[in-house]
Amino acid sequence: MTILVTGATGNVGSQVVNQLVKRGADVRALVRDPSKANFPAGVAVVQGDLLDVDSLRSAFSGVSTLFLLNAVVPDEFTQALIALNLAREAGIERIVYLSVIHGELYVNVPHFAGKVAVERMIEQMGLNATILRPAYFMNNELMIKDVILSYGVYPMPIGSKGLAMVDARDIAEVAAIELLRREQAEIALPLDRINLVGPDTLTGTDVAGIWTEVLGRQIAYPGENLAGFEQNLRQFMPSWMAFDMRLMGERFISEGMIPDAGDVDRLTKLLARPLRTYRDFAAEIAASA
């Protein structure tokens, strides 16, 4: 019985692999470039691409459970549909798919809308899956830590509704738990959805206040200049992705990312420990700076 992890060299995927290995699972990692694979002993590495049908058919051979993680790329939706159709063809009946929280509210944001459409495909085709729906990753802050530390500004336009930011380590651990729950079940389990959130729902002002306390100096939240945000992002990412992020920021402001009732309690029970807080995450960054 083998669990295949896609996106296995990424921030979440690599931690899913590690969590599964810690729990004694038989793990296969799908990677595009095996030279970048740095996994614990015993992990089988297979080379492949989510748009390469032949390589996926080979990777899926003998797999019982699939963790599907698609990167934010222009053809993310196509990649997911191809992977799920080929998994179905291969007889894989145990799937965990990494989606996004409340994507139905972010209908104009490309990488949200694509995930919602994938969820619809999973549901309508009767696939046996857990759909994990994470809120904003705390780990995204690693991209802006230099701005915070060097310029005293928290630049993400997250607004005043609040985001229930979640640590990628918590995402990976829940994913591993769900993969093993499905892998070890006597029959393929029915569709389930789990919102992945942090313990606190934070506004832009809240986050700046946490950084102020952690660093011992004033960190400002300048507000929501989305045009400026997009232009800054275009310095280190493609224009389509910067625009996608701008649209996401607009929805942060109008909708927020608010947990549903019971989300935090469910995750706390699932992990058998408290969820990681943003304050602790910020303190880790500050300590390593």
C-alpha positions in Angstrom: 0.0 0.0 0.0 1.7 3.2 -1.3 0.9 6.8 -0.8 1.9 9.1 -3.7 2.7 12.8 -2.8 2.7 15.4 -5.6 4.4 18.7 -5.1 6.7 16.8 -2.9 9.6 19.2 -3.0 7.5 22.3 -2.1 6.9 23.8 1.3 3.8 21.8 2.1 4.5 18.7 0.1 8.0 18.1 1.6 6.5 18.3 5.1 3.7 15.9 4.2 6.4 13.4 3.0 8.2 13.8 6.3 5.1 13.5 8.4 4.1 10.3 6.6 7.6 8.8 7.0 7.5 9.5 10.7 4.3 7.5 10.9 5.7 4.5 9.1 4.0 5.0 5.7 5.2 3.7 2.4 5.7 6.9 0.5 6.3 7.7 -3.2 7.3 11.3 -4.1 6.5 12.7 -7.6 9.1 15.3 -8.6 10.0 17.0 -11.8 13.7 17.3 -11.0 15.0 14.4 -8.9 18.2 16.3 -8.2 16.1 18.6 -5.9 14.7 15.6 -4.0 16.0 15.5 -0.4 13.8 13.0 1.4 14.2 10.6 4.3 15.5 7.2 3.6 12.9 4.8 2.2 11.0 7.4 0.1 10.7 6.3 -3.5 11.3 9.2 -5.9 9.6 9.1 -9.3 10.1 11.7 -12.0 7.1 13.1 -13.6 5.0 16.1 -14.5 1.3 16.7 -14.0 0.9 17.5 -17.7 2.8 14.4 -18.8 0.2 11.6 -19.1 2.7 8.8 -19.5 4.8 9.8 -16.5 1.7 10.1 -14.4 0.4 6.7 -15.4 3.7 5.2 -14.4 3.8 7.1 -11.1 0.2 6.0 -10.3 0.9 2.3 -10.9 0.6 0.4 -7.6 -0.5 3.5 -5.6 -3.4 3.2 -3.2 -3.7 6.8 -1.9 -3.0 10.1 -3.6 -2.1 13.5 -2.1 -2.8 16.1 -4.9 -1.2 19.5 -4.5 -1.1 21.8 -7.5 1.2 24.8 -7.6 -0.2 28.2 -8.6 0.6 28.1 -12.3 -1.5 29.2 -15.4 -2.6 25.6 -16.1 -3.2 24.6 -12.5 -6.8 23.6 -13.3 -5.8 21.4 -16.2 -3.1 19.7 -14.2 -5.6 18.8 -11.4 -8.2 17.4 -13.8 -5.6 15.3 -15.7 -4.2 14.0 -12.4 -7.6 13.1 -11.0 -8.8 11.4 -14.2 -5.7 9.4 -14.4 -6.0 8.5 -10.7 -9.5 7.3 -11.4 -8.3 5.3 -14.4 -5.6 3.7 -12.1 -8.2 2.6 -9.6 -7.0 5.0 -6.8 -10.0 5.4 -4.5 -8.3 7.3 -1.6 -7.5 10.9 -2.3 -6.6 14.0 -0.3 -6.8 17.2 -2.4 -5.3 20.6 -1.2 -7.9 23.3 -2.1 -8.5 26.6 -0.5 -11.0 27.9 2.1 -14.2 29.7 1.0 -13.1 29.7 -2.6 -16.8 30.1 -3.6 -16.5 33.7 -2.2 -13.4 34.4 -4.2 -15.0 33.7 -7.5 -12.9 36.1 -9.6 -9.5 35.0 -8.2 -8.0 32.6 -10.7 -6.2 30.2 -8.4 -9.2 30.1 -6.1 -11.8 29.6 -8.8 -9.8 26.8 -10.3 -9.7 24.9 -7.0 -13.5 25.3 -6.6 -14.0 23.8 -10.0 -11.8 20.9 -9.1 -13.8 20.3 -5.9 -16.9 20.2 -8.1 -15.3 17.6 -10.4 -14.4 15.5 -7.3 -17.9 15.7 -6.0 -19.8 15.1 -9.3 -17.6 12.2 -10.3 -18.0 10.5 -6.9 -14.4 10.4 -6.0 -13.6 9.3 -2.4 -11.6 12.3 -1.1 -10.8 14.6 1.7 -10.7 18.2 0.5 -8.4 20.3 2.6 -9.3 24.0 2.5 -6.5 26.1 4.0 -6.7 29.7 4.8 -3.8 32.1 4.1 -0.5 30.5 4.8 1.6 32.2 7.5 4.6 31.0 5.6 3.8 33.5 2.8 5.3 36.1 5.2 8.7 34.7 4.4 8.5 36.5 1.1 8.0 39.9 2.8 10.1 39.4 6.0 12.8 41.7 4.7 10.3 44.5 4.2 9.1 44.0 7.7 12.5 43.8 9.3 14.3 46.4 7.2 11.6 49.0 6.6 9.3 48.6 9.5 6.2 48.0 7.4 3.8 45.1 7.1 2.9 45.3 3.3 0.3 42.6 2.8 -3.1 44.2 2.1 -5.1 41.8 4.3 -7.7 44.4 5.4 -9.9 44.6 8.4 -12.2 41.6 8.1 -9.5 39.3 9.3 -7.7 36.2 8.1 -7.4 33.0 10.1 -3.8 32.4 9.0 -2.5 28.8 9.2 1.0 27.4 9.6 2.1 25.2 6.7 3.4 22.7 9.3 -0.2 22.3 10.6 -1.5 21.9 7.1 1.1 19.1 6.4 0.3 17.3 9.6 -3.4 17.3 9.0 -2.8 16.1 5.4 -0.7 13.2 6.7 -3.3 12.2 9.3 -6.0 12.2 6.6 -3.9 10.3 4.1 -3.3 7.6 6.6 -6.9 7.6 7.8 -8.0 6.9 4.2 -5.1 4.5 3.5 -5.8 2.4 6.6 -9.6 2.2 6.2 -11.1 -1.1 5.2 -13.2 0.6 2.5 -12.8 3.8 0.6 -14.2 6.6 2.8 -16.8 9.1 1.6 -16.2 12.7 0.6 -15.2 15.0 3.4 -14.1 18.7 3.7 -11.8 20.2 6.4 -11.1 23.9 6.7 -7.5 24.5 7.8 -7.2 27.6 9.9 -5.1 29.1 12.6 -6.3 29.8 16.1 -6.6 33.6 15.6 -8.4 35.7 13.0 -6.1 38.7 12.4 -6.5 42.0 10.6 -3.7 44.0 9.0 -3.5 46.2 12.1 -3.4 43.1 14.3 -0.5 41.6 12.4 1.5 44.9 12.5 0.9 45.0 16.3 2.2 41.4 16.7 5.4 42.3 14.8 5.7 45.5 16.9 5.6 43.4 20.1 7.9 40.7 18.7 10.6 43.0 17.4 10.3 45.7 20.1 9.9 48.5 17.6 7.1 50.0 15.7 5.9 48.2 12.6 3.3 50.0 10.6 0.3 48.8 8.5 0.0 51.2 5.7 -3.4 50.1 4.5 -4.6 48.7 1.2 -2.9 50.2 -1.8 -3.6 47.3 -4.2 -2.2 49.0 -7.3 1.1 49.5 -5.5 1.0 45.9 -4.2 0.6 44.5 -7.7 3.4 46.7 -9.0 5.8 45.5 -6.2 4.9 41.9 -6.9 5.7 42.3 -10.6 9.4 42.8 -9.6 9.8 39.2 -8.7 6.8 37.2 -10.3 5.0 37.1 -13.6 2.4 39.8 -14.4 -0.4 37.3 -14.4 0.5 36.0 -11.0 0.9 39.5 -9.5 -2.6 40.4 -10.9 -4.0 37.1 -9.4 -2.5 38.2 -6.0 -4.0 41.6 -6.3 -7.5 40.1 -6.9 -6.9 37.9 -3.9 -6.1 41.1 -1.8 -9.3 42.7 -3.0 -11.2 39.7 -1.6 -9.2 39.7 1.6 -10.6 43.2 2.1 -14.2 42.5 1.1 -14.6 39.0 2.5 -11.7 38.1 4.9 -11.0 34.5 5.7 -13.2 33.7 8.7 -13.4 30.2 10.2 -16.6 28.4 10.3 -18.0 27.4 13.7 -16.1 24.5 15.1 -13.1 24.7 12.7 -10.5 25.4 15.4 -11.9 22.8 17.8 -11.9 20.2 15.1 -8.3 20.8 14.1 -7.2 20.9 17.7 -8.7 17.5 18.4 -7.3 16.1 15.1 -3.8 17.2 15.9 -4.2 16.5 19.7 -2.4 19.8 20.4 -3.0 23.6 20.0 -2.7 25.1 16.6 0.5 27.2 15.9 -0.1 30.9 16.4 1.0 33.8 14.2 2.8 35.3 17.2 5.0 32.2 17.6 5.6 32.1 13.8 6.7 35.8 13.8 8.9 35.1 16.8 10.7 32.3 14.9 11.4 34.6 12.0 12.7 37.3 14.3 14.9 34.9 16.1 16.5 33.6 12.9 17.0 37.1 11.4 
